[in-house]
Amino acid sequence: MERKKKLKKALKENPRLDHDAIQEIADDADDYAALKAVADQRGGELLIDTLVRNAIFSMESLASNISTLSHSEIVSLVTRFDERLQLARSLTRASENLKDADERLKEALRL
């Protein structure tokens, strides 16, 4: 909430700023803050652990059955692996991404 107040004030004080670009950065920061909140909870830790285990299982299935799998089954396993990994990354990198977005926002507001 503090970020929104500062943002609104800064945009009001300096109409030359690129409002759309700054709002996009602020929206990203809000999304990262929400993901960080999930990741920091016990349920988020369980979710990350489950996603990583599922990704590993997908690769183990691929490695152990590669010679008998059809092309579509291989694509399905790789896609499943990628989806799980991307979701886990979104949660585990949320804190770092939030810091980066806040820094970009501060920099954009200084211009």
Secondary structure, DSSP 8 states (H G I E B T S, - for coil): -HHHHHHHHHHHH-TTS-HHHHHHHHHHHHHHHHHHHHHTSHHHHHHHHHHHHHHHHHHHHHHHHTTT--HHHHHHHHHHHHHHHHHHHHHHTHHHHHHHHHHHHHHHHH-
